[in-house]
Amino acid sequence: LTALLGTLASMSREATILFDDDDVACKCRLDLLGDGIVVDPKFPEELDVFKWEKQIRYSPLYQMQAHVYTRAAEIVTGKPHEMLFAVCEWTYPYDVALIPAGASVMDAGRARWEQQRDVWKACLAAGVESQHWPGAGWREPGEVPREEILRAAGLEINDRLDALFGAEE
């Protein structure tokens, strides 16, 4: 535990990383960035390790977060990084669990990220501003219809929904 605390204390906190991914300008803010490791703390009332492992494994947001954070860190440092979620109990007995993002989480995160990045890239190519992400219905006068943007990205609407919310199994 002492070695872990020393490692955490030496990490960069709230590191903002600007990077290009497939010619798309990206930005993320990592809670803790160290040499070859990214740590994202979570603070639940009670620590249920099984619940958190399951949530990290199946949540599209945690999957994408793990991929993007480690990819960004690797792009700017030139070294691969491992992603750990530090789940820290907010109340007594203040337990802590370090849950690594395994290969399946990283693979799913990469696939989801690439789909989302490609939709965003198509929005940029179509001249659509950031406030006009192809969303759920309304659009400003002169805005490119979201169906055209999705077609330009090679996606159908159902593909986009699967990318955002996960495919039905």
Disulfide bonds with the S-S distance in Angstrom:
none
